[in-house]
Amino acid sequence: MTKENIYKKTIAKWGEEAQYDQAVEECAELITALKHFRRGKVNQQTVIDELADVTLMIGQLSWMFGNERVNGAVQNKLEKLNQLLNSADN
């Protein structure tokens, strides 16, 4: 089964609003894991697991809003970051 099929089934089962909430929850769990990692309370695997959850939600949200639109926005942000890095070198 493709990611897109899984995303469609997820939306059909729980709806878009629930997935927005789930994305927020997963991001919050990643934030918590990173804070705990910096303090030595959790290991790298905990952070990796939370990154995986957020990555799945980002994939789902990208599909919901349009992968091409999201990829275009990412490209614009990369270009801005590159310009910032180049100006910092001067």
N, CA, C and O atoms as a MOPAC input file, in Angstrom:
PM7 MOZYME 1SCF
protein

 N      0.84700 1    -1.18500 1     0.00000 1
 C      0.00000 1     0.00000 1     0.00000 1
 C      0.89200 1     1.24900 1     0.00000 1
 O      1.87100 1     1.31800 1     0.74400 1
 N      0.55400 1     2.21400 1    -0.82200 1
 C      1.34900 1     3.44300 1    -0.91300 1
 C      1.04100 1     4.37400 1     0.25400 1
 O      0.01800 1     4.24100 1     0.92600 1
 N      1.95100 1     5.32000 1     0.47600 1
 C      1.71600 1     6.32600 1     1.50800 1
 C      0.42700 1     7.08000 1     1.23900 1
 O     -0.34900 1     7.34100 1     2.15800 1
 N      0.19900 1     7.42900 1    -0.01300 1
 C     -0.99500 1     8.18700 1    -0.36100 1
 C     -2.26800 1     7.42700 1    -0.00600 1
 O     -3.23400 1     8.01700 1     0.47700 1
 N     -2.26700 1     6.12200 1    -0.24400 1
 C     -3.43000 1     5.30300 1     0.11600 1
 C     -3.63000 1     5.27400 1     1.62900 1
 O     -4.75800 1     5.33500 1     2.11900 1
 N     -2.53600 1     5.18100 1     2.35200 1
 C     -2.63200 1     5.20900 1     3.81100 1
 C     -3.16600 1     6.55500 1     4.27400 1
 O     -4.00900 1     6.60900 1     5.16900 1
 N     -2.68600 1     7.64900 1     3.67500 1
 C     -3.17200 1     8.98300 1     4.04500 1
 C     -4.68200 1     9.09400 1     3.77200 1
 O     -5.42700 1     9.60100 1     4.61100 1
 N     -5.12500 1     8.62500 1     2.61300 1
 C     -6.55700 1     8.67100 1     2.27400 1
 C     -7.39000 1     7.90400 1     3.28900 1
 O     -8.43300 1     8.38200 1     3.73300 1
 N     -6.92800 1     6.71400 1     3.65300 1
 C     -7.66000 1     5.89500 1     4.62100 1
 C     -7.68300 1     6.57200 1     5.99200 1
 O     -8.68400 1     6.51000 1     6.70600 1
 N     -6.58800 1     7.21100 1     6.34900 1
 C     -6.51400 1     7.89300 1     7.63500 1
 C     -7.52500 1     9.03000 1     7.69400 1
 O     -8.24100 1     9.17600 1     8.68400 1
 N     -7.58600 1     9.83700 1     6.63400 1
 C     -8.54100 1    10.94700 1     6.57800 1
 C     -9.96700 1    10.40800 1     6.59000 1
 O    -10.83500 1    10.95500 1     7.27100 1
 N    -10.21000 1     9.33900 1     5.84000 1
 C    -11.55100 1     8.75100 1     5.80000 1
 C    -11.97100 1     8.24500 1     7.18100 1
 O    -13.14000 1     8.34700 1     7.55400 1
 N    -11.03000 1     7.70900 1     7.92700 1
 C    -11.36600 1     7.13400 1     9.22800 1
 C    -11.53600 1     8.19500 1    10.30800 1
 O    -12.50500 1     8.15700 1    11.06800 1
 N    -10.58700 1     9.15700 1    10.38400 1
 C    -10.59200 1    10.11200 1    11.49600 1
 C    -10.92900 1    11.54300 1    11.09400 1
 O    -11.31800 1    12.34000 1    11.94800 1
 N    -10.79100 1    11.88600 1     9.82700 1
 C    -11.10900 1    13.23800 1     9.36700 1
 C     -9.91800 1    14.18800 1     9.46500 1
 O     -8.95300 1    13.94000 1    10.18700 1
 N    -10.02000 1    15.27500 1     8.71900 1
 C     -8.92000 1    16.24600 1     8.65600 1
 C     -8.67300 1    16.93100 1     9.98600 1
 O     -7.52400 1    17.06700 1    10.40600 1
 N     -9.71900 1    17.35800 1    10.64700 1
 C     -9.55100 1    18.08400 1    11.91600 1
 C     -8.77600 1    17.25700 1    12.93600 1
 O     -7.90500 1    17.77900 1    13.63300 1
 N     -9.09200 1    15.97500 1    13.02200 1
 C     -8.38500 1    15.09400 1    13.95500 1
 C     -6.91100 1    14.97800 1    13.57800 1
 O     -6.04900 1    14.87900 1    14.45200 1
 N     -6.62500 1    14.98900 1    12.29200 1
 C     -5.23200 1    14.86600 1    11.86300 1
 C     -4.45500 1    16.15200 1    12.12400 1
 O     -3.25900 1    16.09900 1    12.41000 1
 N     -5.11400 1    17.30400 1    12.03200 1
 C     -4.45200 1    18.55300 1    12.42400 1
 C     -4.06900 1    18.48400 1    13.89200 1
 O     -2.95000 1    18.82900 1    14.27100 1
 N     -5.01200 1    18.03200 1    14.71700 1
 C     -4.74400 1    17.90600 1    16.15400 1
 C     -3.63500 1    16.89200 1    16.42100 1
 O     -2.78700 1    17.10300 1    17.28800 1
 N     -3.64600 1    15.80400 1    15.67800 1
 C     -2.61700 1    14.78200 1    15.85600 1
 C     -1.24200 1    15.33000 1    15.49500 1
 O     -0.25700 1    15.02400 1    16.16600 1
 N     -1.17000 1    16.13300 1    14.44500 1
 C      0.10300 1    16.73300 1    14.05200 1
 C      0.63700 1    17.63400 1    15.16800 1
 O      1.82800 1    17.60400 1    15.47600 1
 N     -0.23200 1    18.42100 1    15.76400 1
 C      0.17000 1    19.29400 1    16.86800 1
 C      0.69700 1    18.45300 1    18.03300 1
 O      1.73200 1    18.76700 1    18.62100 1
 N     -0.02300 1    17.39200 1    18.35400 1
 C      0.38000 1    16.51500 1    19.45800 1
 C      1.75000 1    15.88500 1    19.19800 1
 O      2.59900 1    15.84100 1    20.08900 1
 N      1.95600 1    15.40200 1    17.97800 1
 C      3.23700 1    14.77300 1    17.65100 1
 C      4.38100 1    15.78400 1    17.70400 1
 O      5.47900 1    15.45000 1    18.15100 1
 N      4.13800 1    17.01000 1    17.25700 1
 C      5.17200 1    18.04900 1    17.34100 1
 C      5.50400 1    18.36300 1    18.79700 1
 O      6.66900 1    18.55900 1    19.14500 1
 N      4.48700 1    18.41000 1    19.63600 1
 C      4.70800 1    18.67200 1    21.06100 1
 C      5.52500 1    17.55100 1    21.69600 1
 O      6.39200 1    17.80900 1    22.53100 1
 N      5.25200 1    16.31800 1    21.30400 1
 C      6.02100 1    15.19800 1    21.83700 1
 C      7.47100 1    15.25500 1    21.38100 1
 O      8.37000 1    14.89400 1    22.14000 1
 N      7.71300 1    15.70400 1    20.15000 1
 C      9.09200 1    15.87200 1    19.67900 1
 C      9.79200 1    16.97400 1    20.46400 1
 O     10.95000 1    16.82100 1    20.85400 1
 N      9.10500 1    18.06900 1    20.69500 1
 C      9.68500 1    19.16000 1    21.48400 1
 C     10.09300 1    18.64200 1    22.85900 1
 O     11.20300 1    18.90500 1    23.32200 1
 N      9.20900 1    17.91800 1    23.50000 1
 C      9.49000 1    17.37100 1    24.82300 1
 C     10.68600 1    16.42200 1    24.77700 1
 O     11.56300 1    16.48200 1    25.63900 1
 N     10.72000 1    15.55500 1    23.77900 1
 C     11.83300 1    14.60800 1    23.65600 1
 C     13.15600 1    15.33300 1    23.46400 1
 O     14.16900 1    14.94200 1    24.04400 1
 N     13.15400 1    16.38200 1    22.65700 1
 C     14.39400 1    17.13900 1    22.43700 1
 C     14.85000 1    17.83700 1    23.71100 1
 O     16.04100 1    17.84600 1    24.02400 1
 N     13.92600 1    18.41200 1    24.43400 1
 C     14.27500 1    19.06200 1    25.70500 1
 C     14.84200 1    18.03900 1    26.68100 1
 O     15.83600 1    18.30600 1    27.35600 1
 N     14.21500 1    16.87200 1    26.75800 1
 C     14.69900 1    15.82600 1    27.65500 1
 C     16.04400 1    15.27900 1    27.19000 1
 O     16.90100 1    14.96300 1    28.01600 1
 N     16.23700 1    15.16400 1    25.88600 1
 C     17.50800 1    14.68200 1    25.34600 1
 C     18.65100 1    15.62200 1    25.73600 1
 O     19.72400 1    15.16800 1    26.13400 1
 N     18.42100 1    16.91700 1    25.62000 1
 C     19.45500 1    17.89000 1    25.98500 1
 C     19.85000 1    17.78000 1    27.44600 1
 O     20.98300 1    18.08400 1    27.81700 1
 N     18.90300 1    17.34100 1    28.27900 1
 C     19.17000 1    17.19900 1    29.71400 1
 C     19.58100 1    15.78700 1    30.10200 1
 O     19.75600 1    15.49400 1    31.28400 1
 N     19.73500 1    14.90700 1    29.11300 1
 C     20.18000 1    13.55200 1    29.38400 1
 C     19.11700 1    12.64300 1    29.98200 1
 O     19.44300 1    11.61400 1    30.57300 1
 N     17.85200 1    13.01400 1    29.83700 1
 C     16.76200 1    12.20900 1    30.41000 1
 C     16.25400 1    11.12200 1    29.47300 1
 O     15.63400 1    10.15800 1    29.92200 1
 N     16.51100 1    11.26500 1    28.17500 1
 C     16.11400 1    10.24900 1    27.19200 1
 C     17.27400 1    10.01200 1    26.23900 1
 O     18.18700 1    10.83200 1    26.14100 1
 N     17.23100 1     8.88600 1    25.53900 1
 C     18.29700 1     8.57800 1    24.59000 1
 C     17.91500 1     9.01000 1    23.17300 1
 O     16.80900 1     9.49300 1    22.92900 1
 N     18.85600 1     8.82400 1    22.25100 1
 C     18.62200 1     9.22200 1    20.85900 1
 C     17.43200 1     8.49000 1    20.24400 1
 O     16.69900 1     9.06500 1    19.43800 1
 N     17.23600 1     7.23400 1    20.61600 1
 C     16.13800 1     6.46700 1    20.01700 1
 C     14.78400 1     7.09800 1    20.31100 1
 O     13.88400 1     7.05800 1    19.47200 1
 N     14.63800 1     7.67500 1    21.48900 1
 C     13.39300 1     8.35700 1    21.82300 1
 C     13.15600 1     9.52200 1    20.86900 1
 O     12.04600 1     9.71400 1    20.37300 1
 N     14.20300 1    10.29600 1    20.62000 1
 C     14.09500 1    11.42700 1    19.69100 1
 C     13.79900 1    10.91800 1    18.28000 1
 O     12.96700 1    11.48800 1    17.57500 1
 N     14.47200 1     9.85800 1    17.87500 1
 C     14.25900 1     9.28600 1    16.53800 1
 C     12.81600 1     8.81500 1    16.37700 1
 O     12.19700 1     9.04900 1    15.33900 1
 N     12.28500 1     8.15700 1    17.39600 1
 C     10.89100 1     7.69800 1    17.32600 1
 C      9.92600 1     8.87000 1    17.18600 1
 O      8.96900 1     8.79500 1    16.41600 1
 N     10.16600 1     9.94200 1    17.91700 1
 C      9.30100 1    11.12400 1    17.81000 1
 C      9.48200 1    11.80600 1    16.45300 1
 O      8.51700 1    12.30300 1    15.87300 1
 N     10.71700 1    11.82800 1    15.94900 1
 C     10.95800 1    12.36300 1    14.60100 1
 C     10.18700 1    11.56700 1    13.56000 1
 O      9.64300 1    12.13900 1    12.61500 1
 N     10.13700 1    10.25700 1    13.72800 1
 C      9.39100 1     9.41000 1    12.78800 1
 C      7.91000 1     9.75800 1    12.81800 1
 O      7.27000 1     9.84300 1    11.76900 1
 N      7.35900 1     9.96000 1    14.01500 1
 C      5.94500 1    10.33700 1    14.11300 1
 C      5.67300 1    11.67000 1    13.42900 1
 O      4.69000 1    11.81500 1    12.70300 1
 N      6.54800 1    12.64100 1    13.66600 1
 C      6.37900 1    13.96500 1    13.05300 1
 C      6.56200 1    13.87400 1    11.53700 1
 O      5.83800 1    14.52400 1    10.78200 1
 N      7.51400 1    13.08100 1    11.10100 1
 C      7.73800 1    12.90800 1     9.66400 1
 C      6.50000 1    12.34600 1     8.98500 1
 O      6.12600 1    12.79100 1     7.90000 1
 N      5.86200 1    11.36800 1     9.62100 1
 C      4.62100 1    10.81300 1     9.06200 1
 C      3.52400 1    11.86400 1     9.00800 1
 O      2.78300 1    11.93700 1     8.02700 1
 N      3.41400 1    12.66900 1    10.04400 1
 C      2.38200 1    13.71100 1    10.04800 1
 C      2.69000 1    14.78500 1     9.00800 1
 O      1.77300 1    15.29600 1     8.36600 1
 N      3.95100 1    15.13000 1     8.83300 1
 C      4.32000 1    16.10200 1     7.80700 1
 C      3.96600 1    15.55900 1     6.42500 1
 O      3.46200 1    16.29000 1     5.57200 1
 N      4.23200 1    14.28400 1     6.21200 1
 C      3.85600 1    13.66800 1     4.93400 1
 C      2.35900 1    13.73800 1     4.70500 1
 O      1.89800 1    14.04300 1     3.60500 1
 N      1.61000 1    13.45400 1     5.75100 1
 C      0.15000 1    13.48500 1     5.63800 1
 C     -0.36000 1    14.90400 1     5.39300 1
 O     -1.20900 1    15.12000 1     4.52800 1
 N      0.15300 1    15.85900 1     6.14400 1
 C     -0.26500 1    17.25100 1     5.96100 1
 C      0.14100 1    17.76500 1     4.58000 1
 O     -0.61500 1    18.49400 1     3.93800 1
 N      1.33000 1    17.38600 1     4.12900 1
 C      1.78100 1    17.79400 1     2.79100 1
 C      0.84500 1    17.25500 1     1.73200 1
 O      0.50100 1    17.95800 1     0.78100 1
 N      0.43500 1    16.01400 1     1.89200 1
 C     -0.51200 1    15.41700 1     0.95700 1
 C     -1.85200 1    16.15700 1     1.00800 1
 O     -2.46900 1    16.41200 1    -0.02700 1
 N     -2.29600 1    16.50000 1     2.22700 1
 C     -3.57900 1    17.17400 1     2.39200 1
 C     -3.57700 1    18.56700 1     1.75600 1
 O     -4.55800 1    18.96700 1     1.12900 1
 N     -2.47900 1    19.29800 1     1.92000 1
 C     -2.40900 1    20.66600 1     1.40500 1
 C     -1.86400 1    20.74200 1    -0.01600 1
 O     -1.97400 1    21.77600 1    -0.67500 1
 N     -1.28100 1    19.65200 1    -0.48100 1
 C     -0.73000 1    19.60700 1    -1.83600 1
 C      0.78700 1    19.52400 1    -1.80400 1
 O      1.46700 1    20.49200 1    -1.46200 1
 N      1.31100 1    18.36000 1    -2.16400 1
 C      2.75700 1    18.15200 1    -2.13200 1
 C      3.51900 1    19.17400 1    -2.96800 1
 O      4.57400 1    19.65500 1    -2.55500 1
 N      2.99100 1    19.50500 1    -4.13300 1
 C      3.69600 1    20.44700 1    -5.00000 1
 C      3.79400 1    21.82300 1    -4.36200 1
 O      4.83000 1    22.48200 1    -4.45200 1
 N      2.72200 1    22.25400 1    -3.72100 1
 C      2.73400 1    23.55800 1    -3.04500 1
 C      3.72200 1    23.55700 1    -1.88700 1
 O      4.47500 1    24.51300 1    -1.69800 1
 N      3.71200 1    22.47700 1    -1.11500 1
 C      4.62700 1    22.38600 1     0.02300 1
 C      6.06900 1    22.32000 1    -0.46900 1
 O      6.94000 1    23.00000 1     0.07400 1
 N      6.32700 1    21.50900 1    -1.48900 1
 C      7.68500 1    21.41400 1    -2.02700 1
 C      8.16100 1    22.75500 1    -2.57400 1
 O      9.33400 1    23.10200 1    -2.43000 1
 N      7.26800 1    23.50700 1    -3.19600 1
 C      7.62700 1    24.84600 1    -3.68100 1
 C      8.00100 1    25.77700 1    -2.53500 1
 O      8.96800 1    26.53300 1    -2.63200 1
 N      7.23500 1    25.72100 1    -1.45700 1
 C      7.52900 1    26.54800 1    -0.28700 1
 C      8.85800 1    26.13600 1     0.34500 1
 O      9.62900 1    26.99000 1     0.78100 1
 N      9.12500 1    24.82700 1     0.39400 1
 C     10.40400 1    24.34100 1     0.93100 1
 C     11.55300 1    24.85500 1     0.07600 1
 O     12.57200 1    25.30100 1     0.60400 1
 N     11.39700 1    24.79500 1    -1.22500 1
 C     12.45200 1    25.28800 1    -2.12200 1
 C     12.71600 1    26.77300 1    -1.89200 1
 O     13.87100 1    27.19900 1    -1.85600 1
 N     11.65100 1    27.56400 1    -1.73600 1
 C     11.82200 1    28.99100 1    -1.45200 1
 C     12.57700 1    29.20900 1    -0.14800 1
 O     13.45300 1    30.07000 1    -0.07300 1
 N     12.24000 1    28.43100 1     0.88100 1
 C     12.91200 1    28.55800 1     2.17700 1
 C     14.38200 1    28.15900 1     2.07400 1
 O     15.24100 1    28.78100 1     2.69900 1
 N     14.67400 1    27.12200 1     1.28500 1
 C     16.06100 1    26.71500 1     1.08400 1
 C     16.86800 1    27.80900 1     0.39000 1
 O     18.02100 1    28.06000 1     0.74300 1
 N     16.25800 1    28.45200 1    -0.59400 1
 C     16.94300 1    29.53800 1    -1.28800 1
 C     17.22600 1    30.70000 1    -0.33800 1
 O     18.31100 1    31.28000 1    -0.37600 1
 N     16.25600 1    31.04400 1     0.51300 1
 C     16.46400 1    32.10000 1     1.50700 1
 C     17.56000 1    31.72700 1     2.49000 1
 O     18.39300 1    32.56200 1     2.84200 1
 N     17.56400 1    30.47700 1     2.93200 1
 C     18.59700 1    30.01600 1     3.84900 1
 C     19.96800 1    30.07900 1     3.19700 1
 O     20.94000 1    30.49600 1     3.82800 1
 N     20.04900 1    29.67200 1     1.95000 1
 C     21.31800 1    29.73700 1     1.22300 1
 C     21.81200 1    31.17200 1     1.11000 1
 O     23.00200 1    31.43400 1     1.28100 1
 N     20.90200 1    32.10700 1     0.82100 1
 C     21.28600 1    33.51800 1     0.75000 1
 C     21.78600 1    34.01400 1     2.09900 1
 O     22.76700 1    34.75400 1     2.16600 1
 N     21.12500 1    33.61700 1     3.15500 1
 C     21.54000 1    34.00300 1     4.49800 1
 C     22.92900 1    33.44800 1     4.81400 1
 O     23.76500 1    34.15300 1     5.37900 1
 N     23.17300 1    32.20700 1     4.45900 1
 C     24.48300 1    31.60200 1     4.69500 1
 C     25.55900 1    32.30900 1     3.89300 1
 O     26.65900 1    32.53800 1     4.39500 1
 N     25.25100 1    32.65600 1     2.65500 1
 C     26.22000 1    33.34800 1     1.81600 1
 C     26.51500 1    34.74000 1     2.32500 1
 O     27.66100 1    35.18700 1     2.27400 1
 N     25.48500 1    35.44600 1     2.82300 1
 C     25.71800 1    36.78700 1     3.36400 1
 C     26.46300 1    36.72900 1     4.68500 1
 O     27.17400 1    37.67300 1     5.03100 1
 N     26.31600 1    35.64100 1     5.43200 1
 C     27.02600 1    35.49100 1     6.70000 1
 C     28.51600 1    35.25300 1     6.46900 1
 O     29.33700 1    35.53700 1     7.34100 1
 N     28.85900 1    34.73100 1     5.28900 1
 C     30.26800 1    34.47000 1     4.97000 1
 C     31.03200 1    35.74900 1     4.67500 1
 O     32.26200 1    35.75800 1     4.72500 1
 N     30.33200 1    36.81600 1     4.37300 1
 C     30.99400 1    38.07800 1     3.99500 1
 C     31.36100 1    38.89800 1     5.18000 1
 O     31.92200 1    39.98400 1     5.03000 1

